[in-house]
C-alpha cells in the first residue's frame, strides 16, 4: 500500500505543480516542472521507485523489476493522482488545465512525445535501476533535468506531457472534446518511447537477462 500511496501523492503534486507553472511561471515553467519532478523523485524513490509516469512503470516492468499486478497498481495510482490534480488546479488558476499540441502537424508532436519520453525513460533505467550506480545521489537531478530539457525543447510542439498520466489525467478532468481527441498522442508517444528505451537499455547491458 505504501508504494501506491507514494505514486499517487507524488504524481498528484507533480501534476498540480505543472498546472500552476503553466498558468503562472511563464518562460520558466519548464524549470519549475523539472524541479518538481526532481523533488518528487527524491521524496519517493526509496519507497516506490518514484515513477509517477506509466511509461516509466512499463519500462521497469519489462526489465523484470516489477510484477504485473504491482505495475498496474502503479499506473492506476498515477492516473488517479494526475486526474485529481488536474481537477483541483483550476480552483487556483481559474482556468482549465489542458494538454494539447502546439502544432497541427501531429506527426511532429508524436515524434517529440516519443523521443523525449525515450530520453526520460532511458535516463531513469540507467541512473535509478542499474546496479552499477546503485544508491547514487544524482538520480533525481538527472531525471528532473531531463524533463527540463524536454519541456524547453519540445513542450511548445507536443504539449510537453511525456507521461500518459499527465495527458490523460488532464483530459479526463477537463472533459474537453479537443483534449480528449488528443489523448491518444500522450498514450502512444510515451509508451512507444518507453519500449524503445527498454530496447536500448538492453543493448547497453547485453549481459543482463531480458
C-alpha positions as CSV (number, residue, x, y, z in Angstrom):
1,X,0.0,0.0,0.0
2,X,2.8,2.4,0.8
3,X,4.1,2.2,-2.8
4,X,0.7,3.0,-4.2
5,X,0.2,5.9,-1.8
6,X,3.6,7.3,-2.8
7,X,2.9,7.0,-6.5
8,X,-0.5,8.7,-6.0
9,X,0.8,11.6,-3.9
10,X,4.0,12.1,-6.0
11,X,2.0,12.2,-9.2
12,X,-0.6,14.5,-7.7
13,X,2.0,17.0,-6.5
14,X,3.9,16.8,-9.8
15,X,0.9,17.4,-12.0
16,X,-0.5,20.1,-9.6
17,X,2.9,21.9,-10.0
18,X,2.7,21.5,-13.8
19,X,-0.7,23.1,-13.9
20,X,0.3,26.1,-11.8
21,X,3.6,26.5,-13.5
22,X,1.9,26.6,-16.9
23,X,-0.5,29.2,-15.6
24,X,1.9,31.4,-13.6
25,X,5.6,30.7,-14.3
26,X,5.8,31.9,-17.9
27,X,9.0,31.2,-19.7
28,X,10.4,29.5,-16.5
29,X,7.7,26.9,-16.4
30,X,9.9,24.1,-17.8
31,X,12.4,24.7,-15.0
32,X,9.7,24.6,-12.4
33,X,8.3,21.4,-13.8
34,X,11.6,19.6,-13.9
35,X,12.4,20.8,-10.4
36,X,9.1,19.5,-9.2
37,X,9.8,16.1,-10.7
38,X,13.2,16.0,-9.1
39,X,11.8,16.8,-5.7
40,X,9.1,14.1,-6.0
41,X,11.7,11.5,-7.2
42,X,13.9,12.2,-4.2
43,X,10.8,12.0,-2.0
44,X,9.6,8.6,-3.1
45,X,12.4,7.0,-4.9
46,X,13.4,4.9,-1.9
47,X,9.8,3.8,-1.3
48,X,8.2,3.1,-4.7
49,X,10.9,3.9,-7.1
50,X,9.4,7.3,-7.8
51,X,7.9,6.6,-11.2
52,X,4.9,9.0,-11.4
53,X,4.7,8.0,-15.0
54,X,3.1,4.9,-16.6
55,X,5.8,4.9,-19.3
56,X,8.5,4.6,-16.6
57,X,6.5,1.9,-14.9
58,X,6.1,0.0,-18.2
59,X,9.9,0.0,-18.7
60,X,10.6,-1.1,-15.2
61,X,8.1,-3.9,-15.6
62,X,9.7,-5.0,-18.9
63,X,13.1,-5.1,-17.1
64,X,11.6,-7.6,-14.7
65,X,11.9,-5.3,-11.7
66,X,8.2,-5.0,-11.1
67,X,5.4,-7.6,-11.2
68,X,2.4,-7.1,-13.5
69,X,-0.2,-6.6,-10.6
70,X,2.1,-4.0,-9.0
71,X,2.7,-2.3,-12.3
72,X,-1.0,-2.0,-13.0
73,X,-1.5,-0.7,-9.4
74,X,1.2,1.9,-10.0
75,X,-0.4,3.0,-13.3
76,X,-3.8,3.3,-11.6
77,X,-2.4,5.3,-8.7
78,X,-0.6,7.6,-11.2
79,X,-3.7,8.2,-13.3
80,X,-5.8,8.9,-10.2
81,X,-3.3,11.4,-8.8
82,X,-2.9,13.2,-12.1
83,X,-6.7,13.4,-12.6
84,X,-7.3,14.8,-9.1
85,X,-4.5,17.4,-9.5
86,X,-5.9,18.5,-12.9
87,X,-9.3,18.8,-11.4
88,X,-8.2,20.9,-8.4
89,X,-5.7,23.1,-10.2
90,X,-8.4,25.4,-11.8
91,X,-9.5,26.4,-8.3
92,X,-6.2,28.2,-8.0
93,X,-5.5,29.2,-11.6
94,X,-9.1,29.9,-12.7
95,X,-8.5,28.1,-16.0
96,X,-8.8,24.5,-17.1
97,X,-5.5,22.6,-17.2
98,X,-5.4,21.3,-20.8
99,X,-2.5,19.5,-22.5
100,X,-2.6,19.9,-26.3
101,X,-0.1,20.0,-29.1
102,X,1.1,23.5,-30.2
103,X,1.1,22.5,-33.9
104,X,-1.3,21.0,-36.4
105,X,1.4,18.7,-37.5
106,X,0.6,15.7,-35.3
107,X,3.5,13.7,-36.7
108,X,5.9,16.2,-35.2
109,X,4.0,16.2,-31.9
110,X,4.1,12.4,-31.8
111,X,7.8,12.3,-32.6
112,X,8.6,14.8,-29.8
113,X,6.5,12.9,-27.3
114,X,8.1,9.6,-28.3
115,X,11.8,10.8,-28.4
116,X,11.8,12.8,-25.2
117,X,9.9,10.1,-23.3
118,X,12.6,7.7,-24.7
119,X,15.2,10.0,-23.2
120,X,13.5,10.3,-19.9
121,X,12.9,6.5,-19.5
122,X,16.4,5.7,-20.6
123,X,17.9,8.1,-18.1
124,X,15.6,6.5,-15.4
125,X,16.7,3.0,-16.3
126,X,20.4,3.9,-16.3
127,X,20.6,6.1,-13.2
128,X,17.9,4.6,-11.0
129,X,17.7,0.9,-11.7
130,X,21.2,-0.1,-12.8
131,X,23.1,-2.0,-10.1
132,X,26.4,-0.4,-11.3
133,X,25.2,3.0,-9.9
134,X,23.1,1.8,-7.0
135,X,22.5,4.2,-4.2
136,X,23.9,7.1,-6.1
137,X,22.8,10.6,-5.1
138,X,22.4,12.2,-8.5
139,X,19.5,10.1,-9.9
140,X,16.8,12.7,-9.1
141,X,18.7,15.5,-10.5
142,X,19.4,13.6,-13.8
143,X,15.7,12.7,-14.1
144,X,14.4,16.1,-13.3
145,X,16.7,17.9,-15.7
146,X,15.8,15.5,-18.5
147,X,12.3,16.9,-18.2
148,X,13.6,20.5,-18.1
149,X,15.4,19.8,-21.4
150,X,12.3,18.1,-22.9
151,X,9.9,20.8,-21.8
152,X,12.1,23.7,-23.1
153,X,12.9,21.9,-26.4
154,X,9.7,20.2,-27.2
155,X,6.9,21.4,-25.0
156,X,5.7,24.0,-27.4
157,X,5.4,21.4,-30.2
158,X,3.7,18.5,-28.5
159,X,2.2,20.0,-25.3
160,X,5.0,18.5,-23.2
161,X,3.4,15.6,-21.4
162,X,6.0,12.9,-21.9
163,X,3.7,11.0,-19.5
164,X,0.4,9.2,-20.1
165,X,-0.9,10.1,-16.7
166,X,-0.4,13.9,-17.4
167,X,-2.0,13.8,-20.8
168,X,-4.9,11.5,-20.0
169,X,-5.4,12.9,-16.5
170,X,-5.8,16.4,-17.8
171,X,-8.2,15.3,-20.5
172,X,-10.3,13.3,-18.0
173,X,-10.5,16.2,-15.6
174,X,-11.4,18.8,-18.2
175,X,-13.7,16.6,-20.2
176,X,-12.8,18.9,-23.1
177,X,-13.5,17.4,-26.5
178,X,-10.3,18.7,-28.0
179,X,-8.2,17.4,-25.1
180,X,-9.9,14.0,-25.3
181,X,-9.2,14.0,-29.1
182,X,-5.5,14.4,-28.4
183,X,-5.4,11.9,-25.6
184,X,-4.1,9.2,-27.9
185,X,-1.0,11.3,-28.6
186,X,0.0,11.1,-24.9
187,X,-0.6,7.4,-24.7
188,X,1.0,6.2,-28.0
189,X,4.0,8.5,-27.9
190,X,5.2,8.0,-24.3
191,X,4.6,4.2,-24.3
192,X,6.5,3.9,-27.6
193,X,9.3,5.9,-26.1
194,X,9.3,3.5,-23.1
195,X,9.5,0.5,-25.4
196,X,12.4,2.0,-27.3
197,X,14.3,2.9,-24.2
198,X,13.9,-0.6,-22.8
199,X,15.4,-2.0,-26.0
200,X,18.3,0.4,-25.9
201,X,18.9,-0.3,-22.3
202,X,19.3,-4.0,-23.0
203,X,21.7,-3.1,-25.9
204,X,23.7,-1.1,-23.4
205,X,23.7,-4.0,-21.0
206,X,23.9,-7.2,-23.1
207,X,24.8,-9.4,-20.2
208,X,21.5,-8.6,-18.4
209,X,18.7,-11.1,-18.9
210,X,15.8,-9.7,-20.8
